[in-house]
Amino acid sequence: MNNWISLLPPLLAISLAITTRKAYLAIFSGIVAGSLILAPSFLSGLVSSMNAIALTLQSPSALKSLLFILMIGSIIHLLQCSGAIRRALFIITEKKWVRSRIHAQLLTFGAGFLMCLEGVGSMMMVGVIGRQLFTNHQVSKQKLAFVANGTGAPLAWLLPISSAGIFLTSLIQVQIEQGIIEGVATQLVMDSVHYQFYTLFILLSVPLLSVLPHDFKYGQEKSTIQAVETHIEQNNPSHPLWVLMAPLYLLILSIVTIATVTGSGNPIKGDISNAIYWSGYIALVGSALLYRLSGIKFTQTLRWVFQGVIQILPAVIILTLAFTLSHVIGELGTGNYLAQLMVGHISEKTLPAIIFLIGIAISFATGSSGATVSILIPIALPMAAQMGLSLPLIIGAVISGAVFGDQSSPISDSIIVASSAAGCSPESHFRTQLPITLSVATMAFISYLLVTTVI
């Protein structure tokens, strides 16, 4: 549907998300609106909207992502209820590694690098480490959500060996195999890293804002952290820390091991996506066994696992709707329409900056960095090749635009996951973060205008 009508469903979803503050209603309304536009009749459109959700759950990649998030929720709850987080934070405090709110924020930011191969895992890890530290030092949940969001997606796209980096490499490889561009895909991805201006700036803004007194507090939101900590205090105060931390190190070790095995000794060439997925099962099963050997009953571990699933379930439901909306928007051709609308008016000097803006428009409308990159790479790289522009520069502009919308759109999965990890509402996270991401995007846009004068 190559016309303005394809813009209506995402615009409806974004408008409702901002005005009603009801993520379920907003995203589901976008799904229904898109299905009605695509269907020949009103009734078939309603049926199609229901079928679209079912089709999302039939997609292996979407289902794996949702199951992994459920497992991450269980792992986080295990770390909390077993007393692992409380014990680790106590040790950190005793050693005086965290003496101020600045130290608390910087340590939380660093924790995101433990799961840097997967954006969702990184955001959830920030939430695990940061919730109690931010509470102790009176830093808002909204700022914790910003730290999570500003670490997760940017890190995933900056690293060529992450799941996002491998996805990007495969898209570029297709262009090379078709003879559209020349070069080595992995090298082009690596060379594009220092041109991902928005991605780099937003990542650097996290430690910068950590040392500034600015907070992101928005309204009053009830905290459940104290209740959890009271429960922890009554359970398992004497088990060894290395046992209690098993979910975390088993998760990381299994990712590295599976990636190394599938890559014939080279983890960079391994199956990162499946490594991340199967590591969740290994971490949960391995932790249950270690807990049992340490004296924690299987029934208790299972209870914690299911409690974690229940706690993360609302976010998973919203993510399912977000994936479905992304699919419907893809069928409408919203991204392609936006790209074609602007592509005919681009000059050589302004191409990187305009590609960045197109990426922002598509990613904000779709809420998906992956969809934005999939749409723009086949359009932007041939244009760059014909104009003789730097391919890494254009790739960097595509990724930067995609990351902005992934972080900033109210229908984005990153907004949902980061707010869930921090324990605040998606709406409050969106409203408090947007001024920062818009400021960084402005800096990135100026950088793309300037860089064409020196290369």
N, C-alpha and C positions, 0 to 999 in steps of 0.2 A: 504494500500500500504506500506508494511513493507520493504522499501528499501530507498536508498539515493535519489531517484527521489522526494520523499515527501519533501525534503529540498529545492528544487528549487524555489517554489513560495515565501516562506518567505525570502529567500536569495535575490531574485530578487527585492522584495518590499523594503527590507532594503537598498540594494545597490542603487536603484533609489532614495529613500528618501534622502540618504546622498549626492549623486552626483548631482542630478537635483534640489534638494530643492523644489520639487513639490509633496506635500503630496497626492493630488488627483491622479496624474499620477502613483505614486509609489504604492499606495494601490490598485488602480483599476487594474494595471498590474499584481499584485500578484493574484487578484481574477480571472482574465482571464487565467493566466498561470495554476493555480490550477484546474480550470474548464476544460481546455483543456486536462490536464493529466487524469482527472477522466472520461472524455467523450469518447465514442467510435469513434467519428469523429470530425473533425475540426469545422464543422458547428454546430453540437449539443453542442460542447464545448462553442462556442460563445453564443448560446441560453441559456445554463446553467448558464453562468456568469451573464446574465441579470436576470434570474429566481432566482439566489442566493440572489440578492439584494431584490427582491420582497419577498422572504421567510424570510429575516431578518425583514422586516416590518410587517410580519404576526406573528412573535414571540411575545407573550404577554410581556415577560420580557424585550426584547430589545426595544419594542415599548414604554413601560412604562418608561424605562431609557431615551429614546430620548425625550419623552414628558416632563419628569421632567426637563431635561436640558433646553428645550425651556421655561418652566415656571420659572426656575431659572434665565434665561436671562431676562425675563420680570420683575421679582422681582428686579433684580439688576438695571435695567433701571428706574423702579419706584423710587427706593431709590435715584438714581442720579438726575433724572429730577424733582422730587418733592422738592429737596433741603435738604432731610434728611441727606445725607452723609456730605454735606457742613456744615450744622448746627451742626451735631455731632462733626465733626472735629474742628469746630470753638470753641465749648465748651471745647473739649479736650485740644486745644491749650491755651485757656484762663486760664484753670486750671493748665497749665504748666505740663501736663502729658507727653507731647511729646516735648522735648527740643533739641533733637539731632537725627541724622540718626539712632543711636543705639536704641533709644526709639521707633522710627517709625517702625523699623523692628521687635522689640520684641512685640509691640502692635499688629502688623499685624499677627505675628505668633500666638499670643493668640487668635485672632479672629477666626482662623481655628478650635478651640475647640468648638465654638458655634454650628457647624454643624458636630460634630465628628462621628455621626452615619452613615454618608454617605460620601464617599470620594469625589464624585463630588461636593456635597454641600459645603464641607469644602474648597475645592480649589476655588470655586466661591466666597465664603465668604471672603477668603483672598484677592482675586482680588478686591472685593467691597471696603474693608477697606483700602487696601494697595495702590491702584493706585495714589490717590491724596497725601497720606503721602510720598510715594516714590518720587513722582514728586517734592514735596515741599523741600525735603531734598536731592535731586539729587542722588537718588539711581536708578540703571538701572531696566528696565522692566524684563530683564533676571534674575536678582536676585529675583525679586518678583515672577517670574514663579517658581524658585527653592523653595522659601518659600512655595508657594502653593502646589507644587508637593511633597515636603518633609514633608508636614503636612497631606495632604489628605489621600493617600493610606496607609501610615504607621499607622496613627491613626485608620483608619477603620479596619485594620487587628489586631491591638493590643487590641481592645475592644471586649470582647465576646458578648456584647449586640448590636453591630452594625450589619448591613445587612451582611457584610463579615464574621463577627464572627459567626453569626447564620448559614450561609452557610457552614462554616468549621465544626461546631458542627454536622450538619446533615450528612456530609460525614463520620465523625468519628463514628457516631451512627450506620451507616450501617455496618461498620466493627465490631462493638460490637455485633450487632444483628446476624451477620453471624458466630459469635463465633471465629473470627480470632484474636481479641484482647480482653482484659478484662479491665473493669474500667467504670467510668462515663464520658460520652462525655464532658459535660460542665466543669467538673473538669480537664480533660486532656487539654482542650483548655486554661483554666485559668493558669494551671501549665506550659504551653508552652510559656507564654508571656515573661518570663525572659530568654528564649532561642532563641528568635527572634533577634539574634544579629544584623543583617543588619538593620532590621526594627527599632530597638531601636537606633542604632548608627546614622542612617540617620535622625531620628527625633531629636536627641540631637544635631546633626550638625547644624541645623537651628539656634537655639539661639547662638551657638558657633560662627558661621560665621557672625551672626548679630553684634557681638561686635568687629569683626575684620574689618580692612579697605578694605579687598578684595571685589571687585565688579565683576559682570559677564558681563560687557558691551560688546556687539558684534555688530559692525557696527553702522549705523544710521537708526533708524526706526521712522517714523513720528508718533507723539503723537496726539491723538484726545481728550485728557483729558481737555485741555484748552478750546476747543470749547464747550464741554459739560458743563464745569463750567460756561462759559459765558451765556449759555442758562439757566442754573439753576438760575443765579443771576437775570434773568428777570422774573422768575416764582415763585409765591407763597413764598415770603420772610417772611410772617408773620404767617403762620399756625403753630399750636402747634407741637413740636417735636414728642410727643407721637403718634400723628396722622400720621405724615410723616413716622415714623419708623414702622408703622403697618405691612407692608409686612414681615419684619424680625421677629418680636415677634409672629405674627400669625403663621408663618411657624414653628417656634420652639415649640410653645405651642400645636399646632395641632398634631405634631409628637408625643410628649410626651403623650397627651391625648388619641390619637387613639391606641398607643402601650399599654397604661395602660388598656383601655377598652377591647381590643382584648386579653390581657393577664390576664383577670379576676382580675384586680387590681395590677398585677405584670408586669411592662413595659418590663422587661427582657424577659418574656415569650410571649410577644405580637408579632403581625405581623408587624415587623419593615419595611419590604419592602413596604407593602401597606400603612403603616402609612406615610412613606416618600413621596410616590406617591400622595396620596390624600391631603396631607398637602399643596401641591403646589396650587391646586384648591382653597382650603379654604383660603390660604393667599391672592390670587389674588382677589377673590370675596369679602372677608372681607375688604380688603384694599380699593376696589372701593366704598364700602358702607360708610366706615369711611371718605374717601376723599370727598364723596358727601355731607355728613353731615357737613364737615368742609368748604364746599364752592367750592370744585374742581369738575368741571362738569364730568359726566360719559364719555362724548366724549373725553375730555382731557386725562382721565385715560386710556381709550381704545387706544388712539393714542400712549401713552407711552408704553403700553403693546405690541402693534404690532411693534413699533420701536425696543423694546427689542428682540422680536422674530427675526426680520430681522437681527439685529446685531449678534445674536448667531447662526443664521442659517448656515453659512459656517462651523462652528465647528460641528454642528449636521450632516451635509452632510458627513464630513470626518469620524465622529464617525459611521455613518451608513455603510460606506465602511469598516471601521476597524472591526465592528462586523461581516460583511459578510466575510471578509478575515479570521477572526478567525474561523468561521463556516467551510469554505472551507478547511482550514488547519487541522481542526478537522476531517473532512471526509478523508483527505489524511493520517491521522495517524502520522503526523510529530512528535508530542510530544511523542507518544508511541514508535516510532522508536528511538528517541534520548535516551529515558529512557532505553530501552532494549539494546541499543548499549553500554551503560556504566555499567549497573547493574551487569553484570557477572564478573566484575573485581574489586569488592569492598570488602575490608577487614573490620573486625569488628571495628578496631580503627579509620579507616578513613571514615566509613559510613556517619556520619553526615556531614563532609566536602564535600564528593562526592555528597551526596544528594543535598546539597546547590548548587554545581556547575551544577548539572543536572537541577535543578530548574532555574538557571540563563540561561542556554542554551535554555530550553523550553520557558521560559517567554520572552526572547529576540527575539526568532524566531516567537512566536505567538503574542506578544504584550499584553498578557492577563494573569493577576495573577489568575483569577478564573479558566481558562482552565488549567493552570499549576498545581494548587492545586487539581483539579478534576483528573488529570492524575496521579500525584505522590502519593497522599494519599493511594489509593488502592495498590500501589506497595511498598512504603516505610514502611508502618506500619506492614505488614506481615513479611517483612525482619527484622525489628527491634525486633518484637516479637520472631522470631526464634533465633536471635542472643542474646536475653536477654538484649537488650539495652533500654535505657530510652525512652518511647514513647513521652513524652513532648519534649525531646531534638530533636527527629526526626521531630516532627510536627513543631517545631520552625525553623528547617533547611529548611523544605519545604516552609513555609511561607516567610522566608527571601529570598530564591532564587526567589520565585514568585514575590515578591515586587520589587526586583531589575529590572527585565525585564519590569514590569509594569511601572516603573518610567523612565527607560532608553532607551527602544526600540523606534526607530523613527516611528514605526507603532502602538505605544501604545495609547490608549484613554486618559491616564493620561497626556502624553506629549501634546496632542491636547487641552485638557480642561485647563490645567495649563497655557499654552501659551495664550490661548484665554482669560482666566481670567486676565492675566497680561497685555495683549495688545501687545504681541510680536509674532514673527513667530515661528511655531513649530521647524523649522530647527535651529534657533538661540538658542532656549531653549535647544534643544538636545545637540548641540555642547558645550555650556557653562556649562551645568550640568554634562556631562559625566565624566570629570576628577574627580569630587567630588564623584559621585556614584561608580566609579571604585576604588577609594581610600578606601571608606567605605567598599566596598565588599571585598577588600583584608584584611582589619582588621577583618571582620566577618569570612572569611575563616580561618585565623590564630586562631581565637577564637574557632572555631569548632574543629580544630586539637588539641588545648590545653585542651578543656573541657573534652574530653574522658579520660584524664589522672587523673582527679580528681573525676569522678563519676562512 
